[in-house]
Structures are given as structure tokens and as C-alpha cells.
Amino acid sequence: MGFQDDWVLRQIDMLTRFVANIVFNKNETAVHYVVVGDISDARTLTSTDEIHLELCRLIRESRFGEAEDLLFDNMEYSDKYIELASDFYSRLNDLSDDELEAGGFSRTEVYDGYLEMMSLLGVPVDVFGKGEQSDF
């Protein structure tokens, strides 16, 4: 992992902690989506639950761009969706650079997507700024 990717990885970790503290008032290093319905009974799943399950499948299949498109296309303005998005980007951030690259993604794309999603959802991420992290 290069210096830039290591820096971006830490930025994503800090952003996740920030969201956990500011939005959910939890002193945690990650935000994990919790399924509301019963996974064994599709009738009980919320639309956000269904998106979460689809995102997990797409991540397993290394279809990261398609997964991110699904996340943006179905955006809802709710704490549950903030939880979903944070979980998604945390899962991507946990992958190695090689795994991300195999799925056509970079660590910088993970960071940029996370910042954009949180901004659209009204989470005050402007404290992180986009800076010029891509120019290392």
C-alpha cells in the first residue's frame, strides 16, 4: 500500500468515527448496518434492508461501481440510510488495494464517494474537506 492509499484509508476511518459520534452518538470505530427485518422472511425486510443485502452481494462479486450506483440511486434521507452508506464504505475500505483494483475501484474513489454521500445526506463532512489528497 502506497503512502497516498494509506493516508486515504486513515481518512475513511476518521470519517467513519466522525459519523458514528455525530450522527449516532456512539464512540465506535465503525458503523455497521443492522437489518431491521427477518432475513429468512423477505416480506419483513425494509427497502433499506433489501439494498443492504444487495450491496453485500455486489461487494462479494467485486462489482463496486454497480453497488455504489445502487446506493446513490436509492438514497433516502434517514439515519438508517446514513448507517447503510457508512457500512458500505467501511466494507470497501476494509478491502485490500488489490481487491479494490480488481473491482475497478481505488481507495480515493471510496473516500470521495463516502464524502459525497454523507454531504448529500446532510452529514456535516465539510470539516474533512476534499483537499488535494489525490495529488500526492
C-alpha positions in Angstrom: 0.0 0.0 0.0 1.4 3.3 -1.0 1.6 6.5 1.1 -1.5 8.0 -0.6 -3.6 4.9 -0.2 -2.6 4.6 3.5 -3.5 8.3 4.0 -6.9 7.8 2.3 -7.6 4.7 4.3 -7.0 6.6 7.6 -9.2 9.4 6.3 -12.1 7.0 5.7 -11.6 5.5 9.2 -11.7 9.0 10.7 -14.8 9.9 8.7 -16.5 6.7 9.9 -15.7 7.5 13.5 -16.9 11.1 13.0 -20.3 9.8 11.6 -20.6 7.3 14.5 -20.1 10.1 17.0 -22.0 12.9 15.4 -25.0 11.0 13.9 -25.3 8.0 16.2 -23.7 9.4 19.4 -21.5 6.3 19.7 -17.8 6.1 20.4 -17.1 3.4 17.8 -14.6 3.0 15.0 -17.2 1.7 12.6 -20.9 2.0 11.7 -22.5 -1.4 10.9 -25.9 -1.7 9.3 -28.3 -3.7 11.3 -31.1 -5.4 9.4 -34.5 -4.5 10.7 -36.5 -7.4 9.2 -36.0 -11.1 9.4 -33.6 -12.2 6.7 -35.3 -15.6 6.4 -38.6 -13.8 5.6 -38.3 -11.4 2.7 -41.8 -9.9 3.5 -40.4 -8.4 6.7 -37.4 -6.7 5.1 -37.4 -2.9 4.7 -36.3 -1.4 1.4 -33.1 -0.4 3.1 -32.6 -4.0 4.3 -33.0 -5.2 0.7 -30.5 -2.6 -0.5 -28.0 -3.7 2.2 -28.3 -7.3 1.2 -27.8 -6.4 -2.5 -24.8 -4.2 -1.7 -23.2 -7.1 0.2 -23.8 -9.4 -2.7 -22.3 -6.9 -5.2 -19.3 -6.4 -2.9 -18.7 -10.2 -2.7 -18.8 -10.2 -6.5 -16.4 -7.2 -6.8 -19.0 -5.1 -8.6 -18.2 -2.0 -6.6 -19.3 0.6 -9.2 -22.6 -1.1 -9.6 -23.0 -1.2 -5.8 -22.2 2.4 -5.4 -24.7 3.3 -8.2 -27.4 1.3 -6.3 -26.6 3.2 -3.1 -26.8 6.6 -4.8 -29.9 5.8 -6.9 -31.9 4.7 -3.9 -30.8 7.4 -1.4 -33.3 8.1 1.4 -32.8 11.0 3.9 -32.8 9.0 7.1 -30.4 7.9 9.9 -30.9 4.3 8.7 -29.6 5.2 5.2 -26.6 7.0 6.8 -26.0 3.8 8.6 -26.3 1.8 5.4 -23.9 4.1 3.5 -21.4 4.1 6.3 -21.4 0.4 6.4 -21.0 0.1 2.7 -18.0 2.4 2.5 -16.4 0.8 5.6 -16.7 -2.6 3.9 -15.0 -1.2 0.8 -12.3 0.4 3.0 -11.6 -3.0 4.6 -10.7 -4.5 1.3 -7.1 -4.5 0.1 -5.9 -2.2 -2.7 -5.6 -5.2 -4.9 -9.2 -6.3 -4.2 -10.5 -2.7 -4.9 -8.5 -2.6 -8.1 -9.8 -5.9 -9.3 -13.3 -4.4 -8.9 -12.3 -1.3 -10.8 -12.1 1.0 -7.7 -9.5 2.9 -5.9 -9.2 3.9 -2.3 -9.6 7.5 -3.3 -12.9 6.7 -5.0 -14.1 5.1 -1.8 -13.2 8.3 0.1 -14.7 10.6 -2.5 -17.9 8.6 -2.7 -18.3 8.5 1.1 -17.8 12.2 1.4 -20.3 12.9 -1.4 -22.9 10.6 0.1 -22.6 12.0 3.6 -22.8 15.5 2.2 -26.0 14.7 0.2 -27.5 13.1 3.3 -26.8 16.3 5.3 -24.0 15.0 7.5 -21.6 17.9 8.1 -18.5 16.4 6.5 -17.2 19.7 5.2 -14.7 19.6 8.2 -12.9 16.9 6.3 -12.7 18.8 3.0 -11.7 17.2 -0.2 -8.4 18.9 -0.2 -5.9 17.8 -2.7 -5.4 14.2 -1.4 -5.4 12.9 -5.0 -2.3 14.9 -5.9 0.3 13.0 -3.8 
